[in-house]
Amino acid sequence: MRLLKDKTNIDFMGKRKITLVFSAILIIVALVTLPTMGLNFGLDFTGGTEVEVRFNEAPDVGAVRESLAGAGMDDATVQTFGSSTDMLVRIPPHEGDSNADTQATQVIEALAQDFPSGVEMRSSGFVGPQVGEELTEQGILAVIYALIGIFIYVMFRFQWRFSVGAVIAVIHDILVTLGMLAILQIDFDLTVVAALLAVVGYSLNDTIVLFDRIRENFPRMGKSTPTEVINRSVNETLSRTLMTSLTTLLVLIALFFFGGEIIHAFAWTLIVGVVVGTYSSIYVASVALLLLGVSKQDLLVIEKEGAEIDSMP
């Protein structure tokens, strides 16, 4: 199935100076926003109490927040999950508060007064700040290990210039996505870390598909310039790229609107990541190849070595 029936001939690389400035602006905004506004870390990283409650009748989320605020828990976050009668209450840590059972009881008592139809506690738990620090460190290490693995994989499969381009594109995607999370102050929890790692995988997959076509076209278009080869490759993979991105976005948008508030941050992170990842495979990874001076000779060496190995008995 092809989204574009006719072959396109769009001069993507002709706009690379404009997109380089645009990408630089995005990176600068992210680098300024992250230390100034900061990420809105969830309980997975800051610690606190998490209480799952079930109402006999579906309540209004705003009314639940007002009820908790009236009981002195104005910084509590309320999210629906599962059915409309199930809600998740998260309370940030306060000085001297370490007993999840006590805080959970306070939540139930406050809600029982304002919701006489009935409310019960399903479960409660406490996450200490030390656990949050360990999760932060592990999340950062996971991203670093992913980048190292990408660099090594692409270097062996293609050539070092391709490896640098792929890593630059992934770093670009992570920074821009984190910048958006900081600007919008979306809860940053373990589901968002998982979404960021998924963004890394999506961006890499999109870039590898394009790199494969570039590698194939360099020998075929022997008299063409690297810019022409990359332009042709982007146009030839454009239908596949758009089809993959659009179908993925349809699923993520459905999750965002109909999956419940508890996975809003996860779905939003992936939506931003897919859009940015699609853009970066064309205007970051491919442009990086041109800036690094990729040429036909870089790939012919690999082909000759492969030919010698194949001819051996």
ABEGO torsion letter per residue (X at the ends): XBABABBBBBBAAAAAAAAAAAAAAAAAAAAAAAAAAEBBBBAAAAEEBBBBBBBABBBBAAAAAAAAAAAGBAABBBBBBEBAABBBBBBBBBBGBABAAAAAAAAAAAAAAABAAEBBBABBBBBBAAAAAAAAAAAAAAAAAAAAAAAAAAAAABBAAAAAAAAAAAAAAAAAAAAAAAAAGBBBBAAAAAAAAAAAAAAAAAAAAAAAAAAAAAAABAABBAAAAAAAAAAAAAAAAAAAAAAAAAAAAAAAAAAEAAAAAAAAAAAAAAAAAAAAAAAAAAAAAAAAGBBAAAAAAAAAAAAAAAABX
